[in-house]
Amino acid sequence: MNPSERMVFEGTCNGEACKQAKTKFRWSLYRKRDDGTFQSVDIRKNEDLALLEINGDKLAEGANYTLELHGNLTEKIKSAGTHSFITNESPRGGNCTVDKSEGIVLATNFTFSCFGWLDSEKELVYQFGYTSSSGAYEILQESSQRFLRTNKLPLGDSKKENIVQVDIYVKDKWGGFGFQRVEVKVSLVFSVIILKTSRVARRMYVKSQHVLGYYTLCRIYFFEKEYRIMPEQE
């Protein structure tokens, strides 16, 4: 069972006697300690209800629980039943890294690697993604592969030193997951070509690559004490 999800249990009374009077139910939940003893878990609104709802924040991961149901039809007609279950434990103990800390948008191939994640399930799913400038979460890859090689990271936020945050989720089939965030710097590329040199100034062209792969061209004039940028004449 996934402890982060809401769980619903139902108690029923079967037989002819159940049709003659209303059954009163009482639920009790216990968590097994390491020494074999049991600790009571507080579950509110557990009386006179055929349906019991347990919120996900009530249960711990990887724990052994026993749920008891007591049904009272009359003072003499009583019954009880138990149900034991173990909650799922999310993948843990691993790490995810990237082979380089910075690169050029749409040009540099980043390789992300995950290793050492522990879980009772052998088959884990590795999800690599990032949050776009519009706020939407974009998935780059979701599979059993522990590695991702991609040059599709967007241009980083200029207000945050061109940092892109790659969020990695390591998930099991029960809904548990481990999480790690890896940051890389993704920038534009600039190349400078010297076209002409004179005594007054050195004229250069600067070529900048943008996100969509287009190029713009402008002239830069370097003087002894100052410089100015002038757009290319058409």
C-alpha positions as CSV (number, residue, x, y, z in Angstrom):
1,M,0.0,0.0,0.0
2,N,1.1,3.5,-0.8
3,P,1.1,5.5,2.5
4,S,0.9,8.8,0.8
5,E,-2.5,8.0,-0.7
6,R,-5.9,8.0,1.1
7,M,-7.1,4.5,2.0
8,V,-10.7,3.3,2.5
9,F,-11.8,0.2,4.5
10,E,-15.3,-1.2,4.7
11,G,-16.9,-3.3,7.5
12,T,-20.0,-5.4,6.9
13,C,-22.4,-7.5,8.9
14,N,-23.7,-10.6,7.1
15,G,-26.6,-12.8,8.2
16,E,-30.3,-12.6,9.2
17,A,-29.5,-11.0,12.5
18,C,-27.9,-8.0,10.8
19,K,-31.2,-7.1,9.2
20,Q,-32.9,-6.8,12.6
21,A,-30.6,-4.2,14.2
22,K,-28.0,-1.7,13.3
23,T,-24.4,-2.9,13.8
24,K,-22.1,-0.6,15.7
25,F,-18.6,-0.6,14.4
26,R,-15.3,0.4,16.1
27,W,-12.0,0.6,14.3
28,S,-8.5,0.4,15.8
29,L,-5.2,0.7,14.1
30,Y,-1.8,-0.5,15.4
31,R,1.8,-0.2,14.2
32,K,4.2,-3.0,14.8
33,R,7.4,-1.9,16.5
34,D,10.9,-3.4,15.9
35,D,10.7,-5.3,19.1
36,G,7.4,-7.0,18.1
37,T,5.1,-4.9,20.2
38,F,2.3,-2.8,18.8
39,Q,1.7,1.0,19.1
40,S,-1.8,2.4,18.8
41,V,-2.3,4.9,15.9
42,D,-4.8,7.7,16.4
43,I,-7.6,7.5,13.8
44,R,-10.4,10.0,14.4
45,K,-14.1,9.4,13.7
46,N,-13.6,5.6,14.1
47,E,-16.9,4.8,15.8
48,D,-20.2,3.8,14.3
49,L,-18.9,3.9,10.8
50,A,-19.0,1.1,8.3
51,L,-16.4,3.0,6.1
52,L,-13.1,4.1,7.5
53,E,-10.9,6.6,5.7
54,I,-7.2,7.0,6.6
55,N,-5.3,10.0,5.2
56,G,-1.9,9.4,3.7
57,D,-0.1,11.5,6.3
58,K,-1.2,9.1,9.1
59,L,1.0,6.2,7.9
60,A,4.7,5.8,7.8
61,E,6.6,4.2,4.9
62,G,7.8,0.6,5.2
63,A,5.8,-0.1,8.3
64,N,3.8,-3.1,9.4
65,Y,0.2,-2.3,10.5
66,T,-2.8,-4.2,11.9
67,L,-6.3,-2.9,11.5
68,E,-9.0,-4.2,13.9
69,L,-12.7,-4.0,13.3
70,H,-15.2,-4.7,16.2
71,G,-18.8,-5.1,15.3
72,N,-21.5,-5.1,18.0
73,L,-25.0,-6.0,17.0
74,T,-26.4,-6.5,20.5
75,E,-24.8,-7.0,23.9
76,K,-24.5,-10.7,23.2
77,I,-23.9,-10.7,19.5
78,K,-20.4,-9.4,18.8
79,S,-17.7,-10.1,16.3
80,A,-14.2,-8.9,15.4
81,G,-11.8,-9.1,12.5
82,T,-8.3,-8.0,11.7
83,H,-6.4,-7.0,8.5
84,S,-2.6,-6.7,8.4
85,F,-0.7,-4.8,5.7
86,I,2.7,-3.3,5.0
87,T,3.1,0.2,3.6
88,N,5.3,0.8,0.6
89,E,8.8,2.4,1.0
90,S,9.9,4.9,-1.6
91,P,13.2,4.5,-3.5
92,R,16.0,5.9,-1.4
93,G,19.7,6.1,-0.8
94,G,20.7,6.9,-4.4
95,N,22.2,9.8,-6.3
96,C,21.9,11.5,-9.7
97,T,24.7,13.5,-11.4
98,V,25.5,15.3,-14.6
99,D,28.7,15.0,-16.6
100,K,29.2,18.8,-17.1
101,S,28.0,21.9,-15.2
102,E,27.5,24.2,-18.1
103,G,27.0,24.3,-21.9
104,I,25.4,25.9,-24.9
105,V,21.7,25.8,-25.7
106,L,20.8,23.3,-28.4
107,A,24.4,22.4,-28.9
108,T,25.9,20.8,-25.7
109,N,24.9,17.2,-24.9
110,F,24.4,16.8,-21.1
111,T,24.5,13.3,-19.7
112,F,22.5,12.7,-16.5
113,S,23.1,9.5,-14.6
114,C,21.3,7.9,-11.6
115,F,22.7,5.1,-9.5
116,G,22.4,3.4,-6.1
117,W,18.7,3.8,-5.6
118,L,17.3,1.1,-3.2
119,D,13.8,-0.3,-3.4
120,S,12.0,-3.6,-2.8
121,E,10.9,-3.4,-6.5
122,K,13.6,-4.2,-9.0
123,E,12.0,-2.3,-11.9
124,L,12.2,1.4,-11.2
125,V,11.1,4.3,-13.6
126,Y,13.4,7.3,-14.0
127,Q,11.8,10.5,-15.0
128,F,13.9,13.5,-16.2
129,G,12.3,16.9,-16.7
130,Y,12.4,20.6,-16.1
131,T,10.0,23.5,-15.5
132,S,9.7,25.8,-18.6
133,S,9.5,29.6,-18.6
134,S,5.7,29.3,-18.7
135,G,5.6,27.3,-15.5
136,A,4.8,23.9,-17.2
137,Y,6.7,20.8,-16.3
138,E,8.3,19.3,-19.4
139,I,9.3,15.6,-19.4
140,L,12.5,14.8,-21.3
141,Q,12.4,11.1,-20.7
142,E,10.5,8.6,-18.6
143,S,11.6,5.0,-18.7
144,S,13.6,2.3,-17.0
145,Q,16.8,3.8,-18.3
146,R,19.0,5.3,-15.6
147,F,20.7,7.6,-18.0
148,L,19.6,10.6,-20.2
149,R,21.8,12.2,-22.9
150,T,20.2,15.3,-24.3
151,N,20.9,18.7,-26.0
152,K,17.3,19.8,-25.6
153,L,17.6,21.8,-22.4
154,P,16.3,25.4,-22.7
155,L,18.2,28.6,-22.3
156,G,18.6,29.3,-18.6
157,D,17.0,32.2,-16.8
158,S,19.2,35.2,-17.3
159,K,18.1,36.5,-13.9
160,K,19.5,33.4,-12.3
161,E,22.8,33.1,-14.1
162,N,21.3,31.0,-16.9
163,I,20.6,28.1,-14.5
164,V,18.3,25.3,-15.6
165,Q,17.0,23.0,-12.8
166,V,16.5,19.4,-13.9
167,D,14.1,17.5,-11.7
168,I,14.6,13.7,-11.5
169,Y,12.0,11.4,-10.0
170,V,12.8,7.7,-9.3
171,K,9.5,5.9,-9.0
172,D,8.3,2.4,-8.1
173,K,5.0,0.8,-9.3
174,W,3.2,1.6,-6.0
175,G,3.5,5.3,-6.4
176,G,6.5,5.9,-4.2
177,F,9.3,8.0,-5.5
178,G,12.7,9.5,-4.7
179,F,13.5,13.0,-5.9
180,Q,16.7,14.9,-6.8
181,R,17.3,18.2,-8.5
182,V,20.4,18.8,-10.6
183,E,21.4,22.3,-11.8
184,V,23.2,23.2,-15.0
185,K,24.1,26.5,-16.7
186,V,22.8,26.8,-20.3
187,S,23.8,29.9,-22.2
188,L,24.0,31.4,-25.7
189,V,27.1,31.0,-27.8
190,F,29.1,33.9,-29.1
191,S,31.8,33.8,-31.7
192,V,33.9,36.7,-32.8
193,I,35.5,37.1,-36.2
194,I,38.1,39.9,-36.9
195,L,37.4,41.2,-40.4
196,K,39.5,44.4,-40.6
197,T,42.2,46.2,-38.6
198,S,43.1,49.9,-39.0
199,R,44.9,52.6,-37.0
200,V,41.7,54.2,-35.8
201,A,39.7,51.2,-34.8
202,R,39.4,47.4,-35.0
203,R,36.1,46.3,-36.6
204,M,34.7,42.9,-35.5
205,Y,31.6,40.9,-36.2
206,V,29.8,39.2,-33.4
207,K,27.6,36.2,-34.2
208,S,25.1,35.1,-31.5
209,Q,23.1,31.9,-31.6
210,H,19.6,32.1,-30.2
211,V,17.2,29.5,-28.9
212,L,15.5,28.8,-32.2
213,G,18.8,28.5,-34.0
214,Y,18.7,31.7,-35.9
215,Y,21.7,34.1,-36.1
216,T,22.0,37.9,-35.8
217,L,24.9,40.0,-36.8
218,C,26.2,43.3,-35.5
219,R,29.4,45.4,-35.7
220,I,31.5,46.3,-32.7
221,Y,34.0,49.2,-32.9
222,F,36.7,49.2,-30.3
223,F,38.5,52.5,-29.6
224,E,41.2,53.4,-27.2
225,K,38.9,54.2,-24.3
226,E,35.4,53.2,-25.3
227,Y,33.4,51.0,-27.5
228,R,29.9,51.1,-29.1
229,I,27.6,48.6,-30.7
230,M,26.1,49.4,-34.1
231,P,23.6,47.3,-36.0
232,E,24.6,45.9,-39.3
233,Q,23.5,48.1,-42.3
234,E,21.1,46.4,-44.7
